[in-house]
Amino acid sequence: MKNRFLPQTSKGKWSVSLFAAFLVLGIAGNRISNATVNAIEYPNPINSPLLGSVI
């Protein structure tokens, strides 16, 4: 039984890796925003240089 979840083409692998990077950076931005108490409606990179680097 073959694993059909992951794509076999290079473009498919590239898109999966970009999606994974999007999820990881989104979670990291959320964690940094919560840790630095950046409690505004949207994450403000000006208030947090670390958050701005992740975004």
Secondary structure, 3 states (H helix, E strand, C coil): CCCCCCCCCHHHHHHHHHHHHHHHHHHHHHHHHHHCCCCCCCCCCCCCHHHHHHC
